[in-house]
Amino acid sequence: MRPEAKANINLDALRHNLSRVKELAPGRRVVSVIKANAYGHGVIPVAKALGESDNFAVARLDEALYLYDSLQPKNIIILEGVYSEEDYLKCIELNLIPVIHCLEQFQWLQECLEYNSLGWHQIEYWLKIDTGMHRLGLSEDELEQIILSYQHLESEKISSYLPAVFISHFSCADEKVKTKDQKQIELFKHQIHRLSNLLDPSAVPKSMANSAAILSIPEAHYDWVRPGIMLYGVSPFETAVPSRNGLDEQLQPVMTLSSELIAIKKLKKGDCIGYGATWCCPEDMSIGVIAIGYGDGYPRHAEPGTPVLVSDKEVPLIGRVSMDMITVDLRTLEKNSVAFKIGDRVILWGDGLPIERVSQKSGTIAYELLCQITQRVRFEYE
């Protein structure tokens, strides 16, 4: 067999993680976030496995159209919204749910509906309020303008114009200190309360909790929760609490990235390895060469010492990561009489080796590692 990198996707683990979300947020509806090709896991098989979700969310219209054309699933939320009359009409046609996060989007939607003589009841949209992320979302002044537009309506029509859900997003929910989170919650409540002269603020459902908030801020669960990274078995707290990983949150890793040992070399003390000769042998020793590199999505900046599993035992990465290969130090296996040979499977992250440990040694986060797996890697679903 030819050596190749593989990504084994454990769909049972994915379903377990969705169950964990429901356990943490009982009674709430769940939007499973499957943007960016389901965080690199393959959006179609992931969506099929997450069929117990109430809704799905993607970032952009193209992602929504691909998902719809492939599966025609339940309503799909488009987190960045859409930007033209044509795209709003497509949302109406397919029952897609755009998020409106700025006045321009709100105005485009109005124009679309007026020009085409369509009623507001024919489109479901979510309205995003900026509570401190300062990326997308309506400011206080912008929300005031939308409130004024509602006030011109006859009272019996207001309910047809209102969003299906009010939404906001935490900027620091993955951090230990929750002061900023609490301020965002209070601002969210305040902004929605401003609509109280038009409707009962409790009449429109709310959504604020991402993975980190699902795990640590029950107050923010509201009506809808939006798990992303936790569905894939990764801790959202990896930067704030580097010692924690998905297993600590009772999550199971979904992706296991593996390859094969393709060479074992006996080197002499002073021999230097790989590009730049950055790592030199401190003694006579054996090294292993593994068929994976940044051409497959393994992080180029992984530091020496990054853990790799050979024969189910940890060995450290040595030398620079190249496009097609990495090298590891095999001395600990030899000293402990652990058998290994060319052709043995090697695990880069996943089953037995949390991806968070690799991302920490690579100066990045697990999100990036998962999303940057290339087409050269063969995906297998089980």
N, C-alpha and C positions, 0 to 999 in steps of 0.2 A: 504494500500500500504506500501511496505517496504521503509524505508528511504534510500536514496542513493544520492551520489553526481552526478550532471549532468553538462555537458558542452554543452550549446546551441550555435551552430555555425550559425551566421546570414550571409547567402550567399549574400543577397542583400547588406549588409554592405561591404562585400568583393569586390563586383562589383563596389560599390560607390568609394571605395578607389583606385581601378584601374583607374576609371575615373578621380579621383583627380590627379593621376600621369600624365595622358595624358594632363590634363589641365595645369599642371605646366611645362611640357616638350613637348609642341606641336610640332608635326612633327617628334619626335624621336621614334625609335622602342623600345619596352618594353620587357625586360627579367624579367619575374616574378620569384622571387627566392622562391622555395618551398622545400628547403632542410629540413632535420630533421623533416620529416613527416609534411611538411608545417608549420614549427614552432609550432608543436604540435597540429595543427588543423585538421589533416587528409588529406593526400596528394591527394587521388583520388577525393573526392568531391570538394576539393579546386581547383585542376587542371581543373575539369569540369566547375566550376563557373568562372574561369579566362580564359575562352576560347578566349577572345578578346586580350590576350597577343600575342606578336609576337613569343616569345620563352619562354621556361622554363629553370630554372637552378637548379641543385642539387649539392651536394658536391662530391658524390662518385659514382662509376660505379654501385654498387649494387642498389642504389637509382634510378639511371637512368633505369636499367633493370626492376625493379619493376614497375616503371611508364610506361615504354614502353609496357611491357606485359599486363598491365591493360587497357591502353587507346590508345596506339600507337599514341601519340599526335605529334604535330609539333616537329622539332628538339629540342633535349634536350642537354643543355650545362652541362659538368661535370667540376665543378670549380677546383677540385684538380687534374684533369687529370687522366691518367691511367699509368700502370707501367709494362706492358709486351706486347710482340708481339701479344699474344692471345687476349688481351683486345683491342688492336688497331684494330685487324681484326673484333672484335665484333662491334666496333664503325663504321667501314666501312660498315658492313653488315646492321646495323640498322639506319645508318645516324645519329649517335650520334656525338656530337661535344666536343672533349676533349680540355681543356685548357692546353697548354704547358707552364710550368713555370721554367724549368731548362734544362740544356744541355743534361742530361741523357734522359729525355723524348723526346727531339728532335732527339737524336741519335737512340733511340728505334724505333721511328716512321720511320726514314730513313731506318733502317735495315729491318723493317717489310715490307715496300714497295718494297725494292730492292729484298728481299728474295722471296717475292710472286709475283714479276713482276707486281706490281700494280703501277699505275701512281698517282702522288700527287693530280691530279685533282679529284681523287676518295675519298678523305677525306677532310672534312672541319675542321679546327682547329683554335682556338684563341690563340694568343701569349701574355703572361703576362709579363709586365715589372715592375720591382721593383722600385718604385719612393719614397720610404721612409717608407713603412710598415715593410719591412725587415722580412717578413714571407715567402711568396712565390713570385716568380717573378725573371726574369733575371736581373742580375747586368749589369753595363755598359760593363764590360769585356766579360761577357757571350753573350750579344747581339752582340758585335763585332765579336765573333766567328761565330755566326749565319749569320751575314752579309757577312763574308768571304765565307761561304758555298754557299750563294746565288750568289756571284760574279763568281763562277766557272761555273755557268749555262749559257747556251745560252740565249740571251736577250729575245727571244720569249717564253722561258719556265719559266721565272721568275714569271710571274703572276700566273702560276699554282702552284708554290711552296709557295707563300706568304700566310700568315694567312688570315682568313676571317675577323678578327677583332683584333686590338691591344687593350689590356685591362690592366688596373691598378686599384689599390684600395687605397682609402684614409685611413689614420690612425687616423685622428683627425677631420673629418668633422662634428662630433657631438658636437664639442666644440665652445665656443663663439668666440674666437680669431682665425682668419683664416690665420695667417702667415704661418703655416706649410702646409696648404692646397695649398696656392699659390705657395710655393716652389715645391710641388709635381706636380702641373699642369705644371710649367715651365720645370721641368725635363722630364715630359712625352713628351712635345712638342720637347724638345731637342733630346731625344732618337729617336723619330720617324723621326725627320729631318735628322738624320744620315743615313737614308736609301734613301736620296734624290738623290744620284748618281745612284740608281737602279730604282727608281720609283718616281712618284709624291706622296709626303707624304699624300696628300689629297685623294689618290686613295683607300686607305684601311680604312674602317670605324674604329671608336674608341669608347671605352666605359670606363668610369671612375666613373660615378655617382651612388652611393648607395642612400638609403633613405634620409640620412642627406644632401647629396649634391644635390639631386633632389629638396629638400625644400629650400636650402640656397646658392647654388653655381651654378647659371645658366650657367656660363662660362664652367662648367665641364659636361654639358649635352651631348655634342658631338652628336654621331649618335645613340647610344644605351644607355638606362638607365636601372639600375638594382635594382628596388625596392624590399626590403625585409620586414623589420619590419613594415613599414608604410602600407603595404597591409592589415595587421592584425589590423590596427586601433591604433597603438601605436606610440607615439612620439619618434624619435631617439635621442632627446635632453634631455631625462629624467635625466641623470646624470649632465649635464652642467646647465640645467635650471629646477631644481626640481619642480617648480610650474607649468610647462607646461605638458600637456598631449595630446593625440591624437585629442581630440575635438578642441584644440587650433590650430591645423594644418588642421582643416576641414576634419578630418578623423572620421570614425565611428568604435566603438569597434566591433570586429567580435565574440570573445568568451565571453560568460557570464557563469561563474562558479557559481553554486548554490547547495544548499543542504537543509536540513530541521531542524527545531527546534525539538529535540527529548526529551528534559526534561527542566523543569523550577523548580529551587530550591530556597527555602527561607532560607537564611543563616543568622547567627548572627554575630555581630561585633566581629572581631578577628578570625573568621573561615578562614582557608587558603585553597586555591584551587589548585588541580592538583599536578603533580609530582614536588617534591622539595619544595612544599609549598611556592612558590616564591611570590605569591600575596595573601594578606590577606584583608578581608572585613573591610573597615574603619567604617562601620555602619551596622545595620540590612539592608539587601538588597536582591533583586532577581537576580539570574544569569540564563543565558540560556546555554544549552548544544546543540551543533550543530554537526551533523553527517558528519564531514570531518576532515582530519588530514594529516600528512605527508605521510601516506599510500596511499592517493589519489593524492598527489602532492602539497598540501598546504604547504607553507614554514615553516619548523620547527622552524626557527629562527625569525619568525614574532614577533615583540615586543608588549608588552602590549600597548594598544592604537591604534593598527592597526584597521582601520575602517572595519566594517561589516554592511550590510544592513539587518535589521529586520523590517518587516512591512514598507519597503521603507524608514526607518529612520536609520541614522547612530548610531551604538553603538560601544564601544571599546572592542577589544579583551582583556581578562585578563587571567593570568596564562600561563603555557607553552602549546604549541601545542603538542598534543600526536598523536599516529599513526592513531587513528580513530575519534578523537573528538577535538573540541575547545570549550572554554567557553567565554561568553561575559557578560558584565555589562548591565543589563536591567533597571537601575534606571531612565535614562532619558525618557524612554518610559512611565514608570509608572507616573512620575512627570507631563508628558504632556498628560496623559490619552489616550495614543496610545494603541489600542487593540493588543494583541498578544496571541498566543496559540500554544500548541504542534501540530506539523504538518505543521506550517507555512513555506513557502519558504523563504530561506535566500540567499542573494547574496554576494558572496565573492569577485568578481570583474566582471567588464563588464558593463552591462546596468545600469546606475546610479552611478557606482563606478569605476572610472578609475583604471586600473591595475597598473599604475605608482605610485599611492598612496600606494598601498600594497607593491610593490617592494621596495620603499624607506624606509618603516618601517621594511623591512625584510633584509636589508643589501645586496640586490642583484639588478638585473635588470629584466624588464618585459620579455625579451627574455627567461631567465632561467625559470621563473614561467610558461610560456606557454609550454616550451619544456618538463617540468618534470611532466606533468599530467600523471597519471598512468592508467593502463588498468582497474582498478576498477571503474573509472568514466565512466558513460554512455554518449555517444555523440549523440546529436540530431541535425539534419541539417534542416534549415528552410529557 
